[in-house]
Structure formats: structure tokens, C-alpha cells
Amino acid sequence: MLHTGVVRAGGPAEEVDLEALRIPLTRRWQGFLPDAGEEVLRQLVDRREARRRGADVVYFIGARAAQGDVASWADLYLDPATGIAQIEDLITSRPTSSMVTGTPF
């Protein structure tokens, strides 16, 4: 899909690092794999860093809840040479999953 409209400035999302995602991502993995042990969950979370090799430019984008923790996130893959971008793994953390997108947390 090609976006040709106006790109609005600002917004509630920002680039985040793996440490900002660690707690909410671990909780989501626990929900997906309730029988997994702590070591398996740690490895799954740490493995996320390998996604940075998926394109020339890769950002982890997160939106924070009012308390400051990351409430939802996605990976943004960019290929500047071709002008192609791709969003993957859009996830909302469990406690905020019923909130309406675009409203303050």
C-alpha cells in the first residue's frame, strides 16, 4: 500500500529500545506461551534484537501509557533506496488492549 497523503507531525509513538520493550514483551510472550520458563521467555525477548538485520533501517516504535511504560509497539522496516517501508509485529500489551487506538492512555 502506498501512502500519498500528508504526514502529520508529532503523535504518541516514538522510537524505543529493547529495554523499553522487555517487560511488556515478556508479559505478552507469557500470554502466548503460558508453560514457557523464564529462560525461554528471556531468549525470545533477547532474540528481538536480531530483527534489526531485517532491512537497511529498522526501528522499534512504541506508544507509552500514562505511567510511562510501553503499551503498544511495532517494528518499522525501511529501505531508503527504494522508498519502501513495512510495519510488522503490531502488538498491544494485555492491560491496555481494550483501549481505543489514538486516545491517550
C-alpha positions in Angstrom: 0.0 0.0 0.0 1.4 3.4 -0.9 0.8 6.3 1.4 0.5 9.6 -0.6 -1.2 11.8 2.0 0.1 14.3 4.5 2.4 13.0 7.2 1.3 14.6 10.5 4.0 15.8 12.9 4.1 14.5 16.5 1.9 11.9 17.9 2.1 9.4 20.8 4.6 7.0 19.2 8.3 7.1 19.4 11.4 5.0 18.8 12.1 2.7 21.7 14.9 0.3 22.5 14.7 -3.3 23.6 14.9 -2.5 27.3 11.8 -0.3 27.0 10.0 -3.3 25.4 11.4 -6.0 27.7 8.7 -6.1 30.4 5.6 -5.7 28.2 7.1 -8.1 25.6 7.9 -10.7 28.2 4.3 -10.4 29.5 2.9 -11.0 26.0 5.2 -14.0 25.4 3.9 -15.4 28.8 0.3 -15.0 27.4 1.2 -16.7 24.1 3.3 -19.5 25.8 2.0 -19.9 29.4 4.1 -23.0 30.0 7.4 -21.5 28.9 10.0 -21.0 31.6 11.8 -17.7 32.4 14.9 -18.7 30.4 12.8 -19.4 27.2 11.0 -16.1 27.7 14.3 -14.2 28.1 15.7 -15.8 25.0 12.6 -14.9 23.0 12.8 -11.3 24.1 16.5 -11.0 23.5 16.1 -12.5 20.1 14.1 -9.5 19.0 17.3 -7.6 18.6 18.1 -9.8 15.5 15.2 -8.1 13.7 17.5 -5.1 13.2 19.2 -7.1 10.4 15.9 -7.3 8.5 16.3 -4.2 6.5 18.7 -1.3 5.9 16.9 0.7 8.7 14.8 -0.9 11.4 13.1 1.0 14.2 11.1 -0.4 17.2 8.2 2.1 17.6 6.3 2.3 20.8 3.4 4.2 22.3 3.5 4.7 26.1 0.8 4.5 28.7 0.2 7.4 31.1 2.5 5.6 33.6 5.4 5.7 31.0 5.6 2.0 30.1 5.3 0.9 26.5 1.7 0.0 25.9 1.9 -1.0 22.2 4.7 -1.4 19.7 5.6 -2.4 16.2 8.7 -2.9 14.0 9.2 -0.4 11.2 11.5 -1.7 8.4 12.7 0.9 5.8 14.6 0.5 2.5 15.5 4.2 1.7 16.9 3.3 -1.7 13.6 2.1 -2.9 11.3 4.2 -0.7 9.7 1.1 0.7 8.6 0.7 4.3 6.9 -2.2 6.1 5.3 -2.5 9.5 5.5 -5.8 11.4 4.5 -7.3 14.7 2.0 -4.7 15.8 1.1 -5.7 19.4 -0.7 -4.0 22.3 0.2 -5.1 25.8 -2.5 -7.0 27.6 -3.6 -4.5 30.2 -4.2 -1.8 27.6 -5.5 -4.0 24.7 -9.1 -2.8 25.3 -8.3 0.9 24.9 -9.2 2.8 21.8 -6.2 3.5 19.5 -5.3 7.1 19.2 -6.6 8.1 22.6 -4.2 9.0 25.5 -3.5 6.1 27.8 
